Amino acid sequence: MGGIRLKALLHVAAVMDEVSHMADLGIDFGAPKVDINKLRTHKEKVIGKLTGGLAAMAKMRKVTTVRGYAAFVGPNHVEVQETSGTGQEKTGSKQTIAFKKCIIAAGSQAVHLPFLPDDPRVVDSTGALELKEVPKRMLILGGGIIGLEMGTVYSTLGARLDVVEMLDGLMQGADRDLVKVWQKMNAKRFDNIMLKIKTVAARSQPEGIEVTFESAEPGGKAPEPQVYDLVLQAVGRTPNGKKIAADKAGVVVTDRGFINVDIQMRTNVPHIFAIGDIVGQPMLAHKAVYEAHVAAEVLAGELQGNAELASGAFNARVIPNVASTDPAVAAVGLTEDQAKAQGIKVKKGLFPWSALGRAIANGRDEGVTKLLFDDSPEAHGHGKILGGGMVGTHAGDMIGEIALAIEMGADAVDIGKTIHPHPTLGESIGMAAEVAHGSCTDLPPSKR
Ligand SMILES: Cc1cc2nc3c(=O)[nH]c(=O)nc-3n(C[C@H](O)[C@H](O)[C@H](O)COP(=O)(O)OP(=O)(O)OC[C@H]3O[C@@H](n4cnc5c(N)ncnc54)[C@H](O)[C@@H]3O)c2cc1C
């Protein structure tokens, strides 16, 4: 639920940013007054609604829920140390549950850097979501999506941001053309974007957390130590495979804590399945749910002797990903860099939202939609779409269309000739396909 909590806050931040942008259009609402306690309550209400809904649906389907810490005690039994209250306090009661089949879905947790002090001013994403107060200066340790989304919230609420990333760019894995636009639009949030820099030490001081940096390149220059009111460690997540006594059931866990599964989500023990963050990257909720459906169908099929259900498998071609920043960055399938690295020749269709009526009307025309089509000789000029992405407002709401196009093996004509409603941001997908095809009339003619 970390994702939903964060999205509830990101929505508030996006509205605040949008409202402040209205001043440029002649409507000035003045400076916002932030009541952090109310905001916190709102976020918890969102979660309450969702978890309440899930619990009700489980009950309707006659699912028994047992609350507590589970660990295997054999290949067909788990022991649960029960918990109660709002936290995770153990009640002292235990129960052993026998199972014919099991799905492991124990998730992951934030990586904690060993040299960071135990100090309430050093938090992971869970701690940052508590939104205790808004710091003046905040360091985001790790320039990935979770850190930057969280930074967006805190910066809109008033914090100045620094980000430190040991690699050479933020949002690694996302298309550089898209990240460039995001970075330009967000430059004002940051005092320092420290790339190819490592954090090597941190000390609790009365005035804040003093952080020391080192260059990630031999002989490179590092910034001077800095003092922060809040340090968010967002350097990745580690799977919980080693915390469930999997060995007692004979389930193999890798050194990093992952559990390997086949395309039916089956572990090395045939009646035990695993899904979600614990089975590997990408650690995303929609991937976990898809895998959960596969495992549940296979398992139910086997128990009921239903061969069709039992033959289920994970066969999605692509998994989209979204950074719900402002602007959002969304992508699915191959990026241009990945295509290059894999020696795949691609044709690019890039449509700038500066030529998109709806984006101009919204006063947010910085976006770009980019599609990549197979341009190998075997494709004979009708190559299927291999990947695509968008940077811009609501990009995350539109990426599903590109995922569907990849799943259906669409080419540029299929997408370009699909009528998209006008004026919408989604039109940019059809137009990017037309650009790749060479038939786009919404841009100046390309030079031949
Ligand atoms: C801040 C944040 C933002 C995110 N944003 C997004 C997003 O925008 N989109 C997206 O797709 N994904 C997002 N994710 C990732 C997403 O939350 C995970 O990929 C998804 O929740 C994984 O599902 P899961 O079932 O594997 O694990 P989880 O949802 O983590 O569930 C695992 C559960 O198992 C419990 N558990 C662990 N060990 C035991 C045990 N021994 N006994 C009993 N229970 C146990 C845990 O307490 C937890 O409740 C975000 C994650 C974070 C932290």
The ligand as an SDF file (V2000), in Angstrom:
LIG
                    3D

 53 58  0  0  0  0  0  0  0  0999 V2000
    6.8290    3.9710   -1.4720 C   0  0  0  0  0  0  0  0  0  0  0  0
    6.4790    2.9610   -2.5130 C   0  0  0  0  0  0  0  0  0  0  0  0
    5.8340    3.3580   -3.6640 C   0  0  0  0  0  0  0  0  0  0  0  0
    5.4870    2.4160   -4.6300 C   0  0  0  0  0  0  0  0  0  0  0  0
    4.8260    2.8420   -5.7450 N   0  0  0  0  0  0  0  0  0  0  0  0
    4.4250    1.9360   -6.6550 C   0  0  0  0  0  0  0  0  0  0  0  0
    3.6860    2.3360   -7.7990 C   0  0  0  0  0  0  0  0  0  0  0  0
    3.4050    3.5110   -8.0070 O   0  0  0  0  0  0  0  0  0  0  0  0
    3.2970    1.3880   -8.6880 N   0  0  0  0  0  0  0  0  0  0  0  0
    3.6110    0.0780   -8.5130 C   0  0  0  0  0  0  0  0  0  0  0  0
    3.2310   -0.7260   -9.3570 O   0  0  0  0  0  0  0  0  0  0  0  0
    4.3230   -0.3350   -7.4490 N   0  0  0  0  0  0  0  0  0  0  0  0
    4.7270    0.5540   -6.5170 C   0  0  0  0  0  0  0  0  0  0  0  0
    5.4410    0.1380   -5.4370 N   0  0  0  0  0  0  0  0  0  0  0  0
    5.8160   -1.2820   -5.3340 C   0  0  0  0  0  0  0  0  0  0  0  0
    4.6690   -2.1370   -4.8560 C   0  0  0  0  0  0  0  0  0  0  0  0
    4.1970   -1.6480   -3.6300 O   0  0  0  0  0  0  0  0  0  0  0  0
    5.1490   -3.5780   -4.7140 C   0  0  0  0  0  0  0  0  0  0  0  0
    5.7250   -4.0100   -5.9220 O   0  0  0  0  0  0  0  0  0  0  0  0
    4.0060   -4.5150   -4.3800 C   0  0  0  0  0  0  0  0  0  0  0  0
    3.3780   -4.1200   -3.1910 O   0  0  0  0  0  0  0  0  0  0  0  0
    4.5640   -5.9280   -4.2320 C   0  0  0  0  0  0  0  0  0  0  0  0
    3.5530   -6.7830   -3.7980 O   0  0  0  0  0  0  0  0  0  0  0  0
    3.9300   -8.0450   -2.9130 P   0  0  0  0  0  0  0  0  0  0  0  0
    2.6430   -8.7660   -2.6730 O   0  0  0  0  0  0  0  0  0  0  0  0
    5.0550   -8.7710   -3.5030 O   0  0  0  0  0  0  0  0  0  0  0  0
    4.4880   -7.4430   -1.5660 O   0  0  0  0  0  0  0  0  0  0  0  0
    3.8410   -6.4220   -0.5260 P   0  0  0  0  0  0  0  0  0  0  0  0
    2.7580   -5.6140   -1.1050 O   0  0  0  0  0  0  0  0  0  0  0  0
    5.0150   -5.7380    0.0860 O   0  0  0  0  0  0  0  0  0  0  0  0
    3.1610   -7.3810    0.5270 O   0  0  0  0  0  0  0  0  0  0  0  0
    3.9060   -8.2400    1.3170 C   0  0  0  0  0  0  0  0  0  0  0  0
    3.2070   -8.3650    2.6360 C   0  0  0  0  0  0  0  0  0  0  0  0
    3.7300   -9.4960    3.3240 O   0  0  0  0  0  0  0  0  0  0  0  0
    3.8950   -9.1540    4.6800 C   0  0  0  0  0  0  0  0  0  0  0  0
    4.8970  -10.0770    5.2330 N   0  0  0  0  0  0  0  0  0  0  0  0
    6.2330  -10.1040    5.0070 C   0  0  0  0  0  0  0  0  0  0  0  0
    6.8000  -11.1300    5.6770 N   0  0  0  0  0  0  0  0  0  0  0  0
    5.7960  -11.7660    6.3100 C   0  0  0  0  0  0  0  0  0  0  0  0
    5.7350  -12.8920    7.1670 C   0  0  0  0  0  0  0  0  0  0  0  0
    6.8010  -13.5810    7.5140 N   0  0  0  0  0  0  0  0  0  0  0  0
    4.5300  -13.2610    7.6460 N   0  0  0  0  0  0  0  0  0  0  0  0
    3.3970  -12.5830    7.3270 C   0  0  0  0  0  0  0  0  0  0  0  0
    3.3970  -11.5090    6.5310 N   0  0  0  0  0  0  0  0  0  0  0  0
    4.5820  -11.1050    6.0380 C   0  0  0  0  0  0  0  0  0  0  0  0
    4.3110   -7.7020    4.6510 C   0  0  0  0  0  0  0  0  0  0  0  0
    4.0530   -7.0840    5.8940 O   0  0  0  0  0  0  0  0  0  0  0  0
    3.4210   -7.1730    3.5420 C   0  0  0  0  0  0  0  0  0  0  0  0
    2.1890   -6.7400    4.0500 O   0  0  0  0  0  0  0  0  0  0  0  0
    5.8110    1.0510   -4.4420 C   0  0  0  0  0  0  0  0  0  0  0  0
    6.4680    0.6450   -3.2940 C   0  0  0  0  0  0  0  0  0  0  0  0
    6.7940    1.5900   -2.3210 C   0  0  0  0  0  0  0  0  0  0  0  0
    7.5150    1.1340   -1.0990 C   0  0  0  0  0  0  0  0  0  0  0  0
  1  2  1  0
  2  3  1  0
  2 52  2  0
  3  4  2  0
  4  5  1  0
  4 50  1  0
  5  6  2  0
  6  7  1  0
  6 13  1  0
  7  8  2  0
  7  9  1  0
  9 10  1  0
 10 11  2  0
 10 12  1  0
 12 13  2  0
 13 14  1  0
 14 15  1  0
 14 50  1  0
 15 16  1  0
 16 17  1  0
 16 18  1  0
 18 19  1  0
 18 20  1  0
 20 21  1  0
 20 22  1  0
 22 23  1  0
 23 24  1  0
 24 25  2  0
 24 26  1  0
 24 27  1  0
 27 28  1  0
 28 29  2  0
 28 30  1  0
 28 31  1  0
 31 32  1  0
 32 33  1  0
 33 34  1  0
 33 48  1  0
 34 35  1  0
 35 36  1  0
 35 46  1  0
 36 37  1  0
 36 45  1  0
 37 38  2  0
 38 39  1  0
 39 40  1  0
 39 45  2  0
 40 41  1  0
 40 42  2  0
 42 43  1  0
 43 44  2  0
 44 45  1  0
 46 47  1  0
 46 48  1  0
 48 49  1  0
 50 51  2  0
 51 52  1  0
 52 53  1  0
M  END
$$$$
